[in-house]
Amino acid sequence: MATSKRTEKLQIMLDDEELKVIDDWRFEHRMPTRAAAIRELIRRGLVSEDLEEPDTDGKSTSDFRVDPE
């Protein structure tokens, strides 16, 4: 896969539970950095077709849950 130059910096706020889930996934998959893990999770989410439609009421969710595999 060709690498492209990163040209945009995004800032997001996550709570402790969201960070724990991301960090646990990162270490389980041996990702080198939290940023790399987040980019991979975003990529996987964008290519997945088995997801529910997002809530489009213009608000973010505060109920962050991950179903155990």
C-alpha distance (Angstrom), angle and dihedral (degrees) to the residues before:
residue distance angle dihedral
M1 . . .
A2 3.77 . .
T3 3.76 115.9 .
S4 3.76 119.1 -132.0
K5 3.77 128.8 -154.0
R6 3.78 112.3 -95.9
T7 3.78 107.3 -124.9
E8 3.79 105.1 167.5
K9 3.79 131.5 59.7
L10 3.79 116.7 -154.3
Q11 3.77 125.2 -161.9
I12 3.80 120.2 -155.6
M13 3.77 133.6 170.2
L14 3.81 118.5 -132.7
D15 3.77 129.9 179.2
D16 3.80 124.4 -128.3
E17 3.82 93.5 -94.9
E18 3.80 92.6 52.2
L19 3.81 91.4 48.6
K20 3.79 91.6 48.8
V21 3.80 92.1 52.6
I22 3.81 91.2 48.5
D23 3.80 93.5 45.7
D24 3.82 92.4 46.9
W25 3.82 89.4 51.2
R26 3.81 90.3 46.4
F27 3.80 94.1 53.8
E28 3.82 93.3 41.8
H29 3.81 89.4 54.7
R30 3.82 94.9 38.3
M31 3.77 94.8 -122.7
P32 3.83 112.2 174.5
T33 3.82 97.2 -133.4
R34 3.78 140.9 11.7
A35 3.82 88.7 -114.7
A36 3.81 91.2 54.3
A37 3.80 90.0 49.9
I38 3.80 92.2 50.0
R39 3.82 91.7 48.6
E40 3.82 89.7 50.5
L41 3.80 92.5 48.2
I42 3.81 90.3 49.7
R43 3.82 90.8 48.6
R44 3.81 91.1 50.0
G45 3.78 91.4 48.1
L46 3.79 92.1 50.6
V47 3.80 94.2 51.6
S48 3.80 95.8 42.2
E49 3.77 116.7 101.4
D50 3.81 97.2 -176.6
L51 3.79 96.9 77.6
E52 3.78 130.1 111.1
E53 3.76 118.3 -109.7
P54 3.82 110.6 -91.8
D55 3.79 123.0 -108.8
T56 3.80 103.1 -100.3
D57 3.81 99.4 -171.5
G58 3.80 89.0 114.1
K59 3.78 95.1 -107.9
S60 3.76 129.7 107.4
T61 3.75 120.4 -124.4
S62 3.76 121.9 -110.9
D63 3.80 92.5 -170.1
F64 3.80 102.8 85.5
R65 3.79 111.6 178.5
V66 3.77 132.7 162.3
D67 3.78 119.4 -158.9
P68 3.81 111.5 -130.0
E69 3.78 114.5 -115.0
